[in-house]
Amino acid sequence: MIGLSVAIGRFVEALFWAILRVAGGVAAMAVVGALGLACAWLLARKLWRMRTARR
């Protein structure tokens, strides 16, 4: 009975860490995507200002 309890505990712990690992990966990709969009927006704004300044 104790062995079954330990096995269930280890399974729940492994499941918990797997969920955290996936959530961390998704959060990291969201942050990287947001930073990429911010950099692209700043670059586009800078290029647009350079283009309008030439006129």
PADREN-947243 format. One line per 3 residues: for each residue x, y, z negated of N, C-alpha, C, CB. Coordinates in nm, 3 decimals. Atoms other than C-alpha are relative to their C-alpha. Glycine has a CB too. Example, Ala and Ser with C-alpha at 12.3 -4.5 7.8 and 13.67 -1.06 7.14 Angstrom:
0.089 -0.119 0.000 1.230 -0.450 -0.780 0.090 0.120 0.000 -0.099 0.003 -0.125 | -0.082 -0.119 0.006 1.367 -0.106 -0.714 -0.077 0.109 -0.073 0.041 0.046 0.142
This chain:
0.083 -0.120 0.000 0.000 0.000 0.000 0.087 0.126 0.000 -0.094 0.000 -0.121 | -0.088 -0.116 0.005 0.285 0.238 -0.081 0.068 0.021 0.136 0.106 -0.016 -0.112 | -0.064 -0.011 -0.131 0.454 0.159 0.250 -0.091 0.064 0.104 0.042 -0.138 0.049
0.096 -0.062 -0.091 0.137 0.253 0.439 -0.013 0.148 -0.028 -0.136 -0.069 -0.011 | 0.009 -0.141 0.037 0.114 0.580 0.248 0.121 0.077 0.050 -0.014 0.014 -0.152 | -0.122 -0.064 -0.047 0.476 0.663 0.333 -0.004 0.014 0.152 0.125 -0.079 -0.043
0.008 -0.004 -0.146 0.417 0.578 0.700 -0.097 0.109 0.046 -0.045 -0.136 0.055 | 0.097 -0.104 -0.035 0.110 0.801 0.714 0.058 0.139 -0.027 -0.133 -0.019 -0.079 | -0.064 -0.128 0.033 0.302 1.082 0.543 0.104 0.040 0.103 0.063 -0.007 -0.137
-0.101 -0.029 -0.102 0.587 1.056 0.789 -0.063 0.035 0.134 0.095 -0.119 0.017 | 0.070 -0.031 -0.124 0.344 1.053 1.081 -0.056 0.142 -0.002 -0.113 -0.102 0.024 | 0.058 -0.135 0.012 0.168 1.366 0.957 0.111 0.105 0.006 -0.080 0.014 -0.132
-0.112 -0.093 -0.003 0.504 1.538 0.902 0.054 0.016 0.142 0.111 -0.046 -0.095 | -0.050 -0.006 -0.138 0.624 1.448 1.253 -0.098 0.075 0.089 0.023 -0.143 0.056 | 0.103 -0.072 -0.077 0.294 1.571 1.399 0.005 0.149 -0.027 -0.138 -0.055 -0.032
-0.010 -0.140 0.041 0.325 1.898 1.205 0.119 0.068 0.068 0.012 0.011 -0.152 | -0.119 -0.060 -0.062 0.680 1.961 1.332 -0.013 0.007 0.151 0.125 -0.078 -0.038 | 0.020 -0.003 -0.145 0.582 1.873 1.689 -0.091 0.117 0.039 -0.060 -0.134 0.050
0.090 -0.112 -0.028 0.296 2.124 1.678 0.075 0.132 -0.016 -0.123 -0.004 -0.095 | -0.077 -0.123 0.020 0.529 2.391 1.538 0.100 0.022 0.114 0.074 -0.005 -0.134 | -0.098 -0.011 -0.109 0.788 2.317 1.809 -0.067 0.051 0.127 0.069 -0.136 0.026
0.073 -0.043 -0.119 0.531 2.358 2.088 -0.046 0.144 -0.016 -0.121 -0.093 0.027 | 0.046 -0.137 0.024 0.386 2.673 1.931 0.117 0.098 0.008 -0.069 0.010 -0.138 | -0.118 -0.086 -0.008 0.736 2.818 1.898 0.044 0.021 0.143 0.113 -0.058 -0.080
-0.036 -0.013 -0.142 0.811 2.748 2.263 -0.095 0.091 0.074 0.002 -0.137 0.065 | 0.099 -0.085 -0.065 0.488 2.910 2.375 0.020 0.146 -0.043 -0.144 -0.047 -0.033 | -0.021 -0.136 0.049 0.554 3.214 2.154 0.127 0.061 0.061 0.009 0.001 -0.153
-0.124 -0.050 -0.059 0.910 3.246 2.286 -0.021 0.037 0.147 0.112 -0.105 -0.012 | 0.028 -0.032 -0.140 0.788 3.234 2.647 -0.086 0.125 0.012 -0.069 -0.118 0.069 | 0.083 -0.120 -0.003 0.526 3.499 2.570 0.085 0.124 -0.025 -0.112 -0.010 -0.105
-0.087 -0.114 0.029 0.791 3.729 2.421 0.091 0.029 0.118 0.084 -0.027 -0.127 | -0.088 -0.019 -0.116 1.029 3.673 2.714 -0.079 0.059 0.117 0.067 -0.134 0.041 | 0.084 -0.054 -0.107 0.745 3.739 2.959 -0.034 0.146 -0.023 -0.127 -0.082 0.012
0.033 -0.140 0.031 0.645 4.060 2.781 0.122 0.090 0.020 -0.051 0.012 -0.145 | -0.121 -0.079 -0.020 1.005 4.182 2.780 0.032 0.016 0.149 0.119 -0.065 -0.072 | -0.022 -0.007 -0.144 1.038 4.101 3.150 -0.094 0.099 0.067 -0.017 -0.137 0.062
0.095 -0.096 -0.056 0.722 4.294 3.233 0.035 0.143 -0.039 -0.142 -0.033 -0.047 | -0.039 -0.133 0.045 0.841 4.590 3.026 0.120 0.051 0.079 0.032 0.000 -0.150 | -0.118 -0.040 -0.078 1.177 4.595 3.205 -0.038 0.031 0.145 0.107 -0.111 -0.004
0.043 -0.024 -0.138 1.010 4.569 3.547 -0.077 0.132 0.009 -0.087 -0.116 0.051 | 0.078 -0.125 0.001 0.772 4.854 3.457 0.093 0.120 -0.012 -0.102 -0.001 -0.115 | -0.094 -0.112 0.016 1.058 5.077 3.340 0.082 0.021 0.127 0.094 -0.025 -0.120
-0.076 -0.011 -0.123 1.259 5.001 3.654 -0.084 0.061 0.112 0.053 -0.137 0.042 | 0.089 -0.054 -0.103 0.962 5.072 3.881 -0.026 0.149 -0.025 -0.134 -0.077 0.003 | 0.024 -0.141 0.033 0.895 5.400 3.699 0.123 0.084 0.035 -0.035 0.016 -0.151
-0.124 -0.072 -0.031 1.260 5.504 3.735 0.016 0.015 0.151 0.122 -0.072 -0.060 | -0.011 -0.007 -0.146 1.263 5.417 4.106 -0.102 0.096 0.058 -0.017 -0.139 0.061 | 0.103 -0.090 -0.048 0.937 5.605 4.158 0.041 0.146 -0.023 -0.135 -0.029 -0.069
-0.045 -0.137 0.028 1.082 5.917 3.991 0.112 0.041 0.094 0.046 0.013 -0.146 | -0.109 -0.030 -0.094 1.395 5.896 4.208 -0.055 0.028 0.139 0.100 -0.116 0.005 | 0.060 -0.017 -0.132 1.177 5.867 4.519 -0.071 0.134 0.010 -0.098 -0.113 0.029
0.074 -0.127 -0.006 0.960 6.167 4.432 0.093 0.119 -0.019 -0.110 0.001 -0.108 | -0.094 -0.110 0.021 1.263 6.378 4.329 0.070 0.037 0.131 0.104 -0.038 -0.107 | -0.068 -0.027 -0.127 1.409 6.351 4.682 -0.082 0.092 0.089 0.029 -0.130 0.073
0.086 -0.080 -0.087 1.113 6.530 4.837 0.010 0.147 -0.028 -0.142 -0.042 -0.013
